Amino acid sequence: MSHSHYHSESDTVPLHPSSQSDINEIKNQINASVQSSPTTVLPAPSRLHPRLLLPLHPI
């Protein structure tokens, strides 16, 4: 039984670095996308034209 448990842990060990590598790449892409889009789109119109946001939404 102890041997079976050890095998399970060994199988999970190689999956961690692979998953982390993928997560790192995804995080990098998200960070680049966030800095390229929302960071430039959100503060720009919100700070430059705060009143323009209101008329932009017709009731």
Residue frames relative to the residue before (quaternion, step in Angstrom):
aa qw qx qy qz dx dy dz
M 1.0000 0.0000 0.0000 0.0000 0.00 0.00 0.00
S 0.6384 0.5260 -0.3193 0.4623 3.55 1.04 -0.84
H 0.6283 0.5424 -0.3317 0.4482 3.55 1.06 -0.79
S 0.6463 0.5267 -0.3190 0.4507 3.59 0.96 -0.87
H 0.6523 0.5213 -0.3125 0.4528 3.57 0.95 -0.86
Y 0.6389 0.5371 -0.3172 0.4501 3.54 1.02 -0.87
H 0.6365 0.5377 -0.3225 0.4492 3.55 1.02 -0.86
S 0.6356 0.5383 -0.3272 0.4464 3.56 1.00 -0.84
E 0.6609 0.5031 -0.3051 0.4658 3.58 0.96 -0.88
S 0.6395 0.5249 -0.3231 0.4596 3.54 1.04 -0.84
D 0.6555 0.5146 -0.3086 0.4585 3.57 1.05 -0.72
T 0.6771 0.4861 -0.2854 0.4730 3.56 1.14 -0.62
V 0.5686 0.6207 -0.3777 0.3857 3.59 1.15 -0.55
P 0.7123 0.4403 -0.2837 0.4672 3.64 0.76 -0.94
L 0.6082 0.5681 -0.3568 0.4243 3.59 1.17 -0.45
H 0.6021 0.5995 -0.3492 0.3952 3.57 1.12 -0.65
P 0.6994 0.4547 -0.2917 0.4680 3.62 0.71 -0.99
S 0.6307 0.5309 -0.3350 0.4563 3.57 1.05 -0.75
S 0.6709 0.4902 -0.2923 0.4735 3.56 0.95 -0.88
Q 0.6483 0.5230 -0.3209 0.4508 3.58 0.98 -0.85
S 0.6250 0.5370 -0.3399 0.4533 3.55 1.03 -0.81
D 0.6590 0.5016 -0.2996 0.4736 3.56 0.97 -0.88
I 0.6546 0.5149 -0.3072 0.4604 3.55 0.94 -0.91
N 0.6316 0.5384 -0.3278 0.4515 3.56 1.02 -0.84
E 0.6634 0.4986 -0.3039 0.4679 3.56 0.95 -0.90
I 0.6533 0.5087 -0.3070 0.4693 3.57 0.96 -0.90
K 0.6493 0.5157 -0.3175 0.4601 3.58 0.97 -0.88
N 0.6338 0.5331 -0.3253 0.4564 3.55 1.02 -0.83
Q 0.6661 0.4970 -0.3002 0.4682 3.57 0.95 -0.91
I 0.6505 0.5105 -0.3132 0.4669 3.57 0.97 -0.87
N 0.6408 0.5272 -0.3195 0.4575 3.57 0.96 -0.91
A 0.6617 0.4960 -0.3025 0.4740 3.57 0.94 -0.90
S 0.6630 0.4998 -0.3030 0.4678 3.58 0.98 -0.86
V 0.6551 0.5174 -0.3092 0.4555 3.57 0.96 -0.87
Q 0.6882 0.4668 -0.2835 0.4776 3.58 0.95 -0.88
S 0.6788 0.4899 -0.2880 0.4650 3.59 1.15 -0.58
S 0.7928 0.3145 -0.1619 0.4963 3.61 0.97 -0.77
P 0.7877 0.3486 -0.2186 0.4586 3.61 0.13 -1.25
T 0.6507 0.5271 -0.3338 0.4327 3.59 0.89 -0.86
T 0.7282 0.4016 -0.2381 0.5017 3.59 1.04 -0.71
V 0.6874 0.4836 -0.2817 0.4628 3.59 1.09 -0.65
L 0.6875 0.5055 -0.2915 0.4322 3.58 0.91 -0.90
P 0.7555 0.3870 -0.2414 0.4703 3.62 0.57 -1.05
A 0.5874 0.5962 -0.3792 0.3946 3.61 1.08 -0.60
P 0.7618 0.3495 -0.2209 0.4986 3.65 0.53 -1.07
S 0.6284 0.5503 -0.3415 0.4310 3.59 1.07 -0.68
R 0.7432 0.3871 -0.2188 0.4999 3.58 0.99 -0.85
L 0.6913 0.4695 -0.2808 0.4721 3.58 1.01 -0.78
H 0.8142 0.0559 0.0074 0.5779 3.57 0.84 -1.01
P 0.0494 -0.8280 0.5585 0.0027 3.60 0.31 1.21
R 0.6690 0.4888 -0.3001 0.4727 3.59 1.12 -0.62
L 0.5864 0.5883 -0.3660 0.4196 3.56 1.19 -0.52
L 0.5922 0.5863 -0.3618 0.4180 3.58 1.18 -0.57
L 0.6456 0.5335 -0.3262 0.4384 3.59 1.05 -0.69
P 0.7188 0.4209 -0.2683 0.4839 3.64 0.72 -0.96
L 0.5516 0.6190 -0.3963 0.3943 3.57 1.21 -0.40
H 0.7248 0.3804 -0.2305 0.5262 3.58 1.20 -0.55
P 0.2087 -0.8018 0.5493 0.1089 3.62 -0.17 1.24
I 0.3454 -0.7558 0.5181 0.2024 3.58 -0.87 0.92
